[in-house]
Amino acid sequence: MSFIEIDFGDFVEDFGLPGLAIGAGAVILAPILGVPLAKAGKPLAKATIKTSIIAVEKSKNVLAEAFEALEDLIAESKAELAEAETQRVVTVEANGS
């Protein structure tokens, strides 16, 4: 059992004779055009990878700053809640005495 199973009957039904002709042409031209296309594609692939790495690094920095800002907001909110609770306790004690 092969990893990829191709039913050529379905292929011809789905893509018709033009699809079969394009596939045959690609098989015939692949050894001729494959090496030059691979050599031309390598710099493009490397540039794409470099751009992706830069984008990931920048997004890491942006996310780190966003999490830091979120942590600051959480800390400020907790402090405000604690202050409000303290004022409520002081008010209750002042009224209860």
N, CA and C atoms as a LAMMPS dump frame, in Angstrom:
ITEM: TIMESTEP
0
ITEM: NUMBER OF ATOMS
291
ITEM: BOX BOUNDS ff ff ff
-5.0000000000000000e+02 5.0000000000000000e+02
-5.0000000000000000e+02 5.0000000000000000e+02
-5.0000000000000000e+02 5.0000000000000000e+02
ITEM: ATOMS id mol type element x y z
1 1 1 N 0.854 -1.183 0
2 1 2 C 0 0 0
3 1 3 C 0.895 1.241 0
4 2 1 N 0.726 2.096 -0.97
5 2 2 C 1.557 3.291 -1.065
6 2 3 C 0.966 4.414 -0.214
7 3 1 N 1.81 5.385 0.074
8 3 2 C 1.398 6.516 0.899
9 3 3 C 0.337 7.351 0.186
10 4 1 N 0.522 7.564 -1.11
11 4 2 C -0.427 8.342 -1.894
12 4 3 C -1.051 7.411 -2.925
13 5 1 N -2.349 7.299 -2.886
14 5 2 C -3.045 6.475 -3.855
15 5 3 C -3.757 7.391 -4.84
16 6 1 N -3.481 7.189 -6.125
17 6 2 C -4.087 8.013 -7.16
18 6 3 C -4.942 7.114 -8.041
19 7 1 N -6.19 7.472 -8.194
20 7 2 C -7.073 6.766 -9.106
21 7 3 C -7.146 7.603 -10.378
22 8 1 N -6.49 7.131 -11.438
23 8 2 C -6.413 7.919 -12.663
24 8 3 C -7.774 8.088 -13.321
25 9 1 N -8.692 7.172 -13.077
26 9 2 C -10.049 7.328 -13.607
27 9 3 C -10.723 8.553 -13.022
28 10 1 N -10.611 8.729 -11.699
29 10 2 C -11.173 9.912 -11.048
30 10 3 C -10.455 11.175 -11.498
31 11 1 N -9.148 11.073 -11.673
32 11 2 C -8.361 12.231 -12.109
33 11 3 C -8.839 12.721 -13.462
34 12 1 N -9.028 11.793 -14.401
35 12 2 C -9.478 12.164 -15.743
36 12 3 C -10.897 12.704 -15.684
37 13 1 N -11.765 12.11 -14.855
38 13 2 C -13.135 12.607 -14.723
39 13 3 C -13.162 14.01 -14.139
40 14 1 N -12.336 14.257 -13.115
41 14 2 C -12.339 15.561 -12.449
42 14 3 C -11.71 16.663 -13.291
43 15 1 N -10.586 16.36 -13.917
44 15 2 C -9.838 17.401 -14.613
45 15 3 C -9.925 17.292 -16.13
46 16 1 N -10.394 16.194 -16.64
47 16 2 C -10.578 16.035 -18.075
48 16 3 C -9.264 15.917 -18.818
49 17 1 N -9.374 15.959 -20.115
50 17 2 C -8.204 15.819 -20.98
51 17 3 C -7.208 16.971 -20.809
52 18 1 N -7.652 18.229 -20.635
53 18 2 C -6.664 19.293 -20.422
54 18 3 C -5.825 19.065 -19.161
55 19 1 N -6.454 18.596 -18.101
56 19 2 C -5.708 18.321 -16.877
57 19 3 C -4.699 17.216 -17.069
58 20 1 N -5.085 16.201 -17.819
59 20 2 C -4.176 15.096 -18.112
60 20 3 C -3.008 15.583 -18.961
61 21 1 N -3.281 16.45 -19.923
62 21 2 C -2.219 16.983 -20.786
63 21 3 C -1.253 17.859 -19.981
64 22 1 N -1.796 18.664 -19.084
65 22 2 C -0.938 19.518 -18.252
66 22 3 C -0.071 18.66 -17.347
67 23 1 N -0.653 17.64 -16.75
68 23 2 C 0.111 16.735 -15.888
69 23 3 C 1.218 16.029 -16.642
70 24 1 N 0.916 15.534 -17.851
71 24 2 C 1.932 14.855 -18.667
72 24 3 C 3.031 15.834 -19.053
73 25 1 N 2.653 17.044 -19.41
74 25 2 C 3.65 18.058 -19.768
75 25 3 C 4.545 18.397 -18.593
76 26 1 N 3.968 18.475 -17.4
77 26 2 C 4.765 18.763 -16.209
78 26 3 C 5.751 17.645 -15.931
79 27 1 N 5.32 16.39 -16.128
80 27 2 C 6.213 15.252 -15.915
81 27 3 C 7.359 15.269 -16.921
82 28 1 N 7.063 15.629 -18.158
83 28 2 C 8.098 15.659 -19.2
84 28 3 C 9.067 16.817 -18.978
85 29 1 N 8.551 17.989 -18.595
86 29 2 C 9.402 19.179 -18.457
87 29 3 C 10.099 19.284 -17.102
88 30 1 N 9.679 18.527 -16.121
89 30 2 C 10.266 18.628 -14.786
90 30 3 C 11.77 18.412 -14.767
91 31 1 N 12.31 17.381 -15.429
92 31 2 C 13.765 17.211 -15.402
93 31 3 C 14.515 18.331 -16.125
94 32 1 N 13.88 18.923 -17.116
95 32 2 C 14.536 19.976 -17.895
96 32 3 C 14.511 21.302 -17.151
97 33 1 N 13.36 21.661 -16.612
98 33 2 C 13.19 22.966 -15.966
99 33 3 C 13.358 22.924 -14.453
100 34 1 N 13.406 21.73 -13.888
101 34 2 C 13.444 21.597 -12.435
102 34 3 C 14.644 22.249 -11.784
103 35 1 N 15.841 21.984 -12.305
104 35 2 C 17.065 22.51 -11.696
105 35 3 C 17.127 24.035 -11.791
106 36 1 N 16.886 24.624 -12.98
107 36 2 C 16.912 26.099 -13.02
108 36 3 C 15.846 26.74 -12.129
109 37 1 N 14.662 26.136 -12.08
110 37 2 C 13.62 26.699 -11.219
111 37 3 C 13.989 26.556 -9.749
112 38 1 N 14.609 25.445 -9.394
113 38 2 C 15.04 25.247 -8.009
114 38 3 C 16.107 26.262 -7.63
115 39 1 N 17.044 26.513 -8.535
116 39 2 C 18.096 27.504 -8.252
117 39 3 C 17.515 28.899 -8.138
118 40 1 N 16.535 29.22 -8.96
119 40 2 C 15.908 30.54 -8.9
120 40 3 C 15.02 30.657 -7.672
121 41 1 N 14.421 29.553 -7.26
122 41 2 C 13.508 29.591 -6.136
123 41 3 C 14.189 29.627 -4.783
124 42 1 N 15.447 29.179 -4.704
125 42 2 C 16.14 29.123 -3.42
126 42 3 C 16.288 30.509 -2.776
127 43 1 N 16.748 31.534 -3.51
128 43 2 C 16.837 32.861 -2.886
129 43 3 C 15.47 33.394 -2.43
130 44 1 N 14.444 33.096 -3.217
131 44 2 C 13.107 33.533 -2.838
132 44 3 C 12.658 32.823 -1.566
133 45 1 N 12.929 31.537 -1.471
134 45 2 C 12.569 30.776 -0.276
135 45 3 C 13.335 31.294 0.942
136 46 1 N 14.627 31.579 0.771
137 46 2 C 15.417 32.099 1.887
138 46 3 C 14.908 33.466 2.335
139 47 1 N 14.553 34.313 1.375
140 47 2 C 14.028 35.64 1.714
141 47 3 C 12.706 35.515 2.464
142 48 1 N 11.878 34.587 2.042
143 48 2 C 10.604 34.368 2.717
144 48 3 C 10.824 33.883 4.141
145 49 1 N 11.765 32.978 4.327
146 49 2 C 12.062 32.467 5.665
147 49 3 C 12.614 33.581 6.554
148 50 1 N 13.513 34.393 6.02
149 50 2 C 14.077 35.499 6.797
150 50 3 C 12.986 36.484 7.22
151 51 1 N 12.092 36.808 6.285
152 51 2 C 11 37.721 6.599
153 51 3 C 10.098 37.135 7.679
154 52 1 N 9.848 35.839 7.597
155 52 2 C 9.015 35.18 8.603
156 52 3 C 9.668 35.221 9.973
157 53 1 N 10.971 34.989 10.032
158 53 2 C 11.693 35.039 11.307
159 53 3 C 11.605 36.43 11.917
160 54 1 N 11.803 37.453 11.096
161 54 2 C 11.726 38.833 11.579
162 54 3 C 10.324 39.133 12.098
163 55 1 N 9.306 38.685 11.364
164 55 2 C 7.924 38.923 11.785
165 55 3 C 7.626 38.232 13.113
166 56 1 N 8.126 37.03 13.289
167 56 2 C 7.902 36.304 14.542
168 56 3 C 8.58 37.029 15.699
169 57 1 N 9.816 37.474 15.499
170 57 2 C 10.531 38.186 16.559
171 57 3 C 9.818 39.486 16.938
172 58 1 N 9.341 40.224 15.93
173 58 2 C 8.628 41.468 16.224
174 58 3 C 7.324 41.182 16.955
175 59 1 N 6.63 40.128 16.534
176 59 2 C 5.371 39.817 17.207
177 59 3 C 5.614 39.368 18.639
178 60 1 N 6.736 38.703 18.901
179 60 2 C 7.073 38.33 20.28
180 60 3 C 7.237 39.576 21.134
181 61 1 N 7.927 40.581 20.596
182 61 2 C 8.132 41.828 21.34
183 61 3 C 6.815 42.545 21.587
184 62 1 N 5.965 42.593 20.576
185 62 2 C 4.674 43.268 20.721
186 62 3 C 3.823 42.543 21.757
187 63 1 N 3.804 41.214 21.702
188 63 2 C 3.026 40.451 22.673
189 63 3 C 3.573 40.615 24.087
190 64 1 N 4.89 40.673 24.23
191 64 2 C 5.48 40.864 25.554
192 64 3 C 5.059 42.211 26.132
193 65 1 N 5.068 43.244 25.299
194 65 2 C 4.643 44.567 25.756
195 65 3 C 3.154 44.567 26.111
196 66 1 N 2.355 43.869 25.322
197 66 2 C 0.921 43.816 25.599
198 66 3 C 0.655 43.088 26.917
199 67 1 N 1.359 41.971 27.16
200 67 2 C 1.182 41.249 28.423
201 67 3 C 1.647 42.091 29.606
202 68 1 N 2.715 42.847 29.416
203 68 2 C 3.198 43.712 30.493
204 68 3 C 2.152 44.777 30.823
205 69 1 N 1.558 45.362 29.787
206 69 2 C 0.517 46.362 30.01
207 69 3 C -0.695 45.736 30.702
208 70 1 N -1.041 44.516 30.31
209 70 2 C -2.16 43.82 30.939
210 70 3 C -1.864 43.517 32.407
211 71 1 N -0.65 43.079 32.699
212 71 2 C -0.268 42.823 34.087
213 71 3 C -0.341 44.095 34.923
214 72 1 N 0.069 45.221 34.34
215 72 2 C -0.018 46.502 35.052
216 72 3 C -1.475 46.852 35.357
217 73 1 N -2.354 46.645 34.375
218 73 2 C -3.772 46.937 34.585
219 73 3 C -4.361 46.039 35.67
220 74 1 N -3.978 44.78 35.662
221 74 2 C -4.471 43.854 36.691
222 74 3 C -3.989 44.283 38.066
223 75 1 N -2.705 44.656 38.178
224 75 2 C -2.161 45.091 39.469
225 75 3 C -2.859 46.355 39.954
226 76 1 N -3.093 47.314 39.051
227 76 2 C -3.784 48.546 39.436
228 76 3 C -5.219 48.245 39.88
229 77 1 N -5.894 47.345 39.169
230 77 2 C -7.268 46.991 39.53
231 77 3 C -7.323 46.329 40.892
232 78 1 N -6.378 45.42 41.155
233 78 2 C -6.336 44.771 42.461
234 78 3 C -6.077 45.784 43.562
235 79 1 N -5.189 46.741 43.308
236 79 2 C -4.893 47.767 44.304
237 79 3 C -6.122 48.627 44.578
238 80 1 N -6.862 48.987 43.527
239 80 2 C -8.069 49.784 43.706
240 80 3 C -9.137 49.003 44.482
241 81 1 N -9.261 47.71 44.177
242 81 2 C -10.22 46.888 44.912
243 81 3 C -9.83 46.778 46.386
244 82 1 N -8.55 46.607 46.657
245 82 2 C -8.085 46.514 48.046
246 82 3 C -8.331 47.83 48.767
247 83 1 N -8.099 48.943 48.098
248 83 2 C -8.332 50.256 48.704
249 83 3 C -9.82 50.465 48.98
250 84 1 N -10.654 50.066 48.039
251 84 2 C -12.098 50.207 48.235
252 84 3 C -12.565 49.327 49.394
253 85 1 N -12.023 48.133 49.524
254 85 2 C -12.377 47.237 50.636
255 85 3 C -11.932 47.835 51.965
256 86 1 N -10.737 48.413 51.983
257 86 2 C -10.238 49.044 53.211
258 86 3 C -11.132 50.211 53.607
259 87 1 N -11.526 51.027 52.665
260 87 2 C -12.406 52.158 52.962
261 87 3 C -13.764 51.676 53.457
262 88 1 N -14.268 50.565 52.886
263 88 2 C -15.546 50.022 53.322
264 88 3 C -15.45 49.533 54.765
265 89 1 N -14.363 48.854 55.088
266 89 2 C -14.172 48.355 56.457
267 89 3 C -14.063 49.515 57.435
268 90 1 N -13.304 50.543 57.088
269 90 2 C -13.136 51.712 57.957
270 90 3 C -14.48 52.405 58.151
271 91 1 N -15.269 52.523 57.084
272 91 2 C -16.573 53.17 57.17
273 91 3 C -17.506 52.362 58.083
274 92 1 N -17.51 51.039 57.94
275 92 2 C -18.365 50.181 58.762
276 92 3 C -17.944 50.289 60.224
277 93 1 N -16.636 50.298 60.496
278 93 2 C -16.158 50.409 61.874
279 93 3 C -16.484 51.774 62.462
280 94 1 N -16.384 52.818 61.643
281 94 2 C -16.671 54.169 62.134
282 94 3 C -18.167 54.305 62.451
283 95 1 N -19.013 53.694 61.643
284 95 2 C -20.454 53.783 61.883
285 95 3 C -20.9 52.861 63.006
286 96 1 N -20.173 51.755 63.183
287 96 2 C -20.558 50.763 64.192
288 96 3 C -20.109 51.169 65.589
289 97 1 N -19.156 52.029 65.729
290 97 2 C -18.639 52.392 67.055
291 97 3 C -19.48 53.406 67.734
